[in-house]
Amino acid sequence: MNLPQLSRYLHLPEEQVRKLVDRGSIPSRRVNGNYLFSKDEVHRWLEARIGVSDDKELYRIEQTLDATVPAGEIEQPVWISSLIPSGAIAVPLQSRTKDSVIRSMVQLAENTGLLWDSAEMTEAVKQREELHTTALDNGVALLHSRRPLPGILGDTFITMGIVPSGLHFGGGFDSMTDVFFLICSLDDRVHLRILTRLSRILTVPNFLDTLRTLGNESEIRHWILRTESDLVKDEQ
């Protein structure tokens, strides 16, 4: 994409995008004096931005992503509560190391029947963690591969697990990581929409405190649905 195309894609004024580019915030290349942008790199930039944004900024990012539906396509809203298949929540998740957490979360995904190659997904998630941890300072990790893997997935979905007491998962935080989500998506834009909505849910006051007290899949599923419904209702 060139600068005007990126401006339209992000739904931001061209001058604002240019300032972000000049500051080095958005990855770019200059060819014959003109800025050019890789859509993949723009998606990686958005992913990093999601991780450090508050709810107001997350909502703006979500609105931007919802407005970038390819021409001719009709897309349904992202609902985290609907993307977690039956049996895809493990409470407790009996893992004591980083590698065993990843393996267990991928095993949950394979058990849904929607993941066809657990070895490839496990390796992809490990590579993403080596690039930069997905652990957050609130004790949550949003596991995913660096790139969507549509060739080994039957659909887009999420798995979730809670490790008793937590473990050191990376990021240099004093707190332990105990809540894990694995995002399995078919394309970059859907992945970013899921990541944004999930991040918004995590910022709701008392959401995580309550989540950590729940003891079974039914309670957790209901709590996520209730929180997400309230979040959407407040926007209307």
C-alpha positions as CSV (number, residue, x, y, z in Angstrom):
1,M,0.0,0.0,0.0
2,N,1.0,3.6,-0.6
3,L,0.4,6.4,2.0
4,P,-3.1,7.4,0.8
5,Q,-4.2,3.7,0.6
6,L,-2.8,3.1,4.2
7,S,-4.7,6.2,5.4
8,R,-8.0,4.8,4.0
9,Y,-7.2,1.4,5.3
10,L,-6.6,2.7,8.9
11,H,-9.4,5.2,8.6
12,L,-7.1,7.9,9.8
13,P,-6.2,11.3,8.3
14,E,-3.3,11.1,5.9
15,E,-1.4,13.8,7.8
16,Q,-1.8,11.7,11.1
17,V,-0.5,8.6,9.3
18,R,2.4,10.5,7.9
19,K,3.4,11.7,11.4
20,L,3.3,8.1,12.6
21,V,5.5,7.0,9.7
22,D,7.9,9.9,10.2
23,R,8.3,8.9,13.9
24,G,9.0,5.3,12.8
25,S,5.9,4.0,14.5
26,I,4.5,2.3,11.4
27,P,7.0,0.0,9.5
28,S,7.6,1.3,5.9
29,R,10.0,1.4,3.0
30,R,10.9,4.2,0.6
31,V,10.9,3.4,-3.1
32,N,11.8,6.3,-5.5
33,G,11.0,8.7,-2.7
34,N,7.6,7.3,-1.9
35,Y,6.5,5.4,1.2
36,L,5.3,1.8,0.7
37,F,3.7,-0.4,3.4
38,S,3.4,-4.2,3.6
39,K,-0.1,-5.2,4.8
40,D,1.5,-8.0,6.9
41,E,3.8,-5.5,8.6
42,V,0.9,-3.1,9.2
43,H,-1.0,-6.0,10.9
44,R,2.0,-6.7,13.1
45,W,2.2,-3.1,14.1
46,L,-1.6,-3.1,14.9
47,E,-1.1,-6.2,17.0
48,A,1.7,-4.5,19.1
49,R,-0.5,-1.4,19.4
50,I,-3.4,-3.4,20.7
51,G,-1.2,-4.8,23.5
52,V,-0.5,-1.4,25.0
53,S,-3.8,0.4,24.5
54,D,-6.6,1.3,26.9
55,D,-10.2,0.6,26.3
56,K,-10.9,3.8,24.5
57,E,-8.1,3.2,22.0
58,L,-9.0,-0.5,21.7
59,Y,-12.6,0.5,20.8
60,R,-11.2,2.9,18.1
61,I,-9.0,0.1,16.7
62,E,-12.0,-2.3,16.8
63,Q,-14.1,0.2,14.8
64,T,-11.2,0.6,12.3
65,L,-10.9,-3.2,11.8
66,D,-14.7,-3.6,11.5
67,A,-14.7,-1.0,8.7
68,T,-12.1,-2.7,6.6
69,V,-14.3,-5.6,5.4
70,P,-13.2,-6.5,1.8
71,A,-15.5,-5.3,-0.9
72,G,-18.4,-7.6,-1.6
73,E,-18.0,-9.5,1.7
74,I,-20.5,-9.6,4.6
75,E,-18.9,-10.2,7.9
76,Q,-20.5,-11.1,11.2
77,P,-19.4,-9.4,14.4
78,V,-16.7,-11.0,16.5
79,W,-18.1,-12.6,19.8
80,I,-15.4,-14.2,21.9
81,S,-18.0,-16.2,23.8
82,S,-19.2,-17.8,20.5
83,L,-15.6,-18.6,19.4
84,I,-14.8,-21.0,22.2
85,P,-16.1,-24.5,21.3
86,S,-17.5,-26.9,23.8
87,G,-14.7,-28.6,25.7
88,A,-12.2,-25.9,24.8
89,I,-11.9,-24.6,28.4
90,A,-9.6,-26.3,30.9
91,V,-10.0,-25.4,34.5
92,P,-7.6,-26.3,36.0
93,L,-5.0,-26.5,33.2
94,Q,-2.4,-28.9,34.7
95,S,0.8,-27.5,33.3
96,R,3.9,-26.3,35.2
97,T,6.2,-25.1,32.4
98,K,5.9,-22.8,29.4
99,D,6.3,-25.6,26.9
100,S,3.7,-27.8,28.7
101,V,1.2,-24.9,28.7
102,I,1.6,-24.5,25.0
103,R,1.3,-28.2,24.3
104,S,-1.8,-28.4,26.5
105,M,-3.5,-25.4,24.9
106,V,-2.8,-26.9,21.5
107,Q,-4.2,-30.2,22.6
108,L,-7.4,-28.5,23.7
109,A,-7.6,-27.1,20.2
110,E,-7.0,-30.5,18.6
111,N,-9.7,-32.0,20.7
112,T,-12.3,-29.7,19.1
113,G,-11.7,-31.4,15.7
114,L,-10.9,-28.0,14.2
115,L,-7.1,-28.3,14.3
116,W,-5.6,-30.9,12.0
117,D,-1.9,-30.6,12.8
118,S,-1.1,-30.1,16.5
119,A,2.7,-30.4,15.9
120,E,2.7,-27.5,13.4
121,M,0.6,-25.3,15.6
122,T,2.7,-26.0,18.7
123,E,5.9,-25.1,16.8
124,A,4.2,-21.9,15.4
125,V,3.1,-20.8,18.8
126,K,6.6,-21.5,20.3
127,Q,8.2,-19.4,17.5
128,R,5.9,-16.6,18.2
129,E,6.8,-16.6,21.9
130,E,10.5,-16.6,21.0
131,L,9.9,-13.6,18.8
132,H,8.1,-11.7,21.6
133,T,6.1,-13.0,24.5
134,T,2.4,-12.7,24.4
135,A,2.2,-12.6,28.2
136,L,0.7,-9.4,29.7
137,D,1.3,-7.7,33.0
138,N,-2.2,-8.7,34.2
139,G,-1.3,-12.4,34.3
140,V,-2.9,-13.3,30.9
141,A,-1.1,-14.7,27.8
142,L,-2.8,-14.5,24.4
143,L,-1.1,-17.3,22.6
144,H,-1.1,-17.4,18.8
145,S,1.0,-18.2,15.8
146,R,3.0,-15.4,14.1
147,R,0.9,-15.9,10.9
148,P,-2.6,-17.5,10.5
149,L,-2.4,-21.2,9.5
150,P,-5.6,-21.7,7.5
151,G,-4.2,-24.9,6.0
152,I,-4.5,-26.8,9.3
153,L,-7.6,-25.2,10.7
154,G,-11.3,-26.0,10.0
155,D,-12.5,-22.7,11.4
156,T,-11.5,-19.7,13.6
157,F,-11.8,-20.5,17.3
158,I,-10.3,-20.0,20.7
159,T,-9.2,-22.2,23.6
160,M,-8.7,-21.2,27.2
161,G,-7.1,-22.5,30.3
162,I,-6.3,-21.4,33.9
163,V,-3.2,-22.7,35.6
164,P,-3.5,-22.9,39.4
165,S,-1.0,-20.4,41.0
166,G,0.4,-19.5,37.6
167,L,4.0,-19.7,36.3
168,H,6.7,-17.5,34.9
169,F,5.8,-17.2,31.2
170,G,8.0,-14.3,30.1
171,G,7.8,-10.6,29.7
172,G,9.8,-9.8,32.8
173,F,6.7,-9.2,35.0
174,D,6.7,-9.7,38.7
175,S,3.3,-11.3,38.5
176,M,2.8,-14.9,37.4
177,T,0.8,-15.8,34.3
178,D,-2.2,-18.0,35.0
179,V,-4.8,-17.3,32.4
180,F,-4.2,-18.5,28.8
181,F,-6.1,-18.0,25.6
182,L,-5.0,-19.7,22.3
183,I,-6.3,-17.8,19.2
184,C,-6.6,-19.9,16.1
185,S,-7.6,-17.8,13.1
186,L,-7.9,-18.2,9.4
187,D,-6.6,-14.7,8.4
188,D,-4.8,-11.7,9.8
189,R,-7.7,-9.3,10.0
190,V,-9.9,-11.7,11.8
191,H,-7.1,-12.4,14.2
192,L,-6.7,-8.7,15.0
193,R,-10.4,-8.3,15.5
194,I,-10.4,-11.2,18.0
195,L,-7.3,-9.8,19.7
196,T,-8.9,-6.4,20.1
197,R,-12.2,-7.7,21.4
198,L,-10.5,-10.0,23.8
199,S,-8.2,-7.3,25.0
200,R,-11.2,-5.0,25.6
201,I,-12.9,-7.7,27.7
202,L,-9.7,-8.1,29.8
203,T,-9.7,-4.4,30.7
204,V,-13.3,-4.5,32.1
205,P,-12.9,-3.9,35.9
206,N,-13.1,-7.1,38.0
207,F,-13.4,-9.3,34.9
208,L,-10.2,-11.2,35.6
209,D,-10.7,-11.3,39.4
210,T,-14.0,-13.0,39.0
211,L,-12.8,-15.2,36.2
212,R,-10.1,-16.6,38.5
213,T,-12.7,-17.7,41.1
214,L,-14.8,-19.7,38.6
215,G,-14.5,-23.5,38.8
216,N,-15.9,-24.9,35.6
217,E,-16.5,-24.3,31.9
218,S,-20.1,-23.4,32.2
219,E,-19.5,-20.6,34.7
220,I,-16.6,-19.3,32.7
221,R,-18.5,-19.3,29.4
222,H,-21.4,-17.5,31.1
223,W,-19.1,-14.9,32.6
224,I,-17.4,-14.1,29.3
225,L,-20.8,-13.8,27.6
226,R,-22.2,-11.6,30.3
227,T,-19.1,-9.3,30.2
228,E,-19.0,-9.1,26.4
229,S,-22.8,-8.4,26.2
230,D,-22.5,-5.5,28.7
231,L,-19.5,-4.2,26.7
232,V,-21.5,-4.1,23.5
233,K,-24.6,-2.8,25.2
234,D,-22.7,0.2,26.5
235,E,-21.7,1.1,23.0
236,Q,-25.2,1.2,21.6
